[in-house]
């Protein structure tokens, strides 16, 4: 909770003037992993109401982070697709987070970083199983090796 709530991975005050807000970061991360998603799919994935998602996606549309496209699978609902601007900003924000984690963990041994990463991954997976909302995992970016190498930079 400290990591998400207090943004210990970014310099003091950075979040207020950061690249994007937390909801945009989370929604874009999911859309990047799964491809275009409808409001109903986002609602199911996050357990959020449609009105909340309409506000969040409207802000993302205005900022040019997503655009609306016809369902690539031929469905009726329009879907949100990440734009190149959204992808660039998401990756910049993710780099800030990973580098911040590297700074926090700079005095940890590689074994400690790996143990922490394994425990955190297990905790997240167990929470997702408990609430019935699994999160797709990317194959890169947040590996213990990436965090450990960021701590040496």
N, C-alpha and C positions, 0 to 999 in steps of 0.2 A: 504494500500500500504506500510506503514511503516513496518508492520509485515513481509510481503514477501520480500520487497526490501532491508531492512536494518537488517533483522534477529535480531530484538530486543530481541528475546527470547533466544538467545545463547550468551555466553560470547564473548567479543570483540576478533576477530581473529579466533574464532572457526569454522566459516563457511569455511574459506579457507582450513582448515585441517579437515573438518567434515567427517562424515561417507559416504555421497554421495551427488552428486550435485542435484540441484533443479529439473531438468528434470527427473532424475532417481526416485526421491522421488515421483513426481506426477504420472509418468507412473506406477511405482510399486503399488502405492496406488490404482489406477484404476484397474489394473490387479488383485490385491488381492481381490477387491470388486466384480468384474464381472467375474473372471475366465479368462482362456486363451483368448487372443485377437490377431487378425491379424493386420497388418500394416494399412489396410483400416479401420478397426474398431477404431483403435487408432487415425487415421487421422480424422475420423468423430467426435470422442469424444472430441478431443482437438482443432480441426480446424487448424491442422498443415499439412504442405506438406509432401509427402511421402519421399522426400530426407532428410528432417529434421529428420523424425522419423527413417529412415534407419541409420543415424549417431548415434542417441541416443540409439536405440536398439542394434546396433553393439557394442557400448561401454558397454552397460549392459550385453551383451553376453560375451564379453571379461572379464568382472569383475565377471562373474559367478552369476549375479543377476537374470537372466532369462535363460531359454532354449527354443528351438524351438520344438514344438510338432505337430503332425498331428491334424487337426481340430477334436475335440471330437464329433462334430455333423456330421461328415462325409463330410464336405466341402473340396474344393480343396486346399485352402490356408493353409499354416502352421501358427501356432499361437505361441505367446510368453506366456510362463507360468513362474510364479515366482518360483524360487528355494528356498530351505531351507535357503541358504546363503542370498538370496535377502530378504526373509521374516524376518530373524533375523536382518539384517541391517536396514530394513524399520522400524521395531518395536523399535529398539534402537534409531533411529533418531526421531521417533514420541515421544518417552519418553523424549528426550532432548527438543523437542518443547513444549510438555505439561508442563514439569517442568519449562521451561523458562517462559511460560505464567503464571504459578503459581507465579513465582518470581515477574513478572511485576504487577500482580494483588493482591499481598499479602496484600495490605492495603485497598482493596475493600471489602465491605460487601458482604455476599452471595447474597443478593438481587441485588446489583449492578452488580455482575458477571452474574447473571441470566438475568438481563435486557440487558446487553451488548451482551451476547450469543444469546438471542432471536433476538435482532436487527441485529446482524451480520448474523445470519442464514436467516433472512428475506431478508436482502440485497443480500446475495449470491444467494438465490433462485430467487429473482427478476432479477438479472443479468443473471442467467442461462436461465430463461424464455425469457428474452429480446434477448439473442443471440441464443436461441434455442439449447442449449447444457446442459441439466440437468446432475447433478452429483449425482451418487448414494450415499446415506448416510449410514455409518455404524451405528449400534445400540449402540455402546459404544465408548470409548476412549476420545472423545472430548466433552462429556456432560458438562454442567455447574458444575455438582457435581464433576466430575473428575478434572476439572481445579481448582475449589475451594479447593478440598482436596490437590492438588499439591501445592497450595499456603500456606498451613499450615505445609508442611513437611520441 
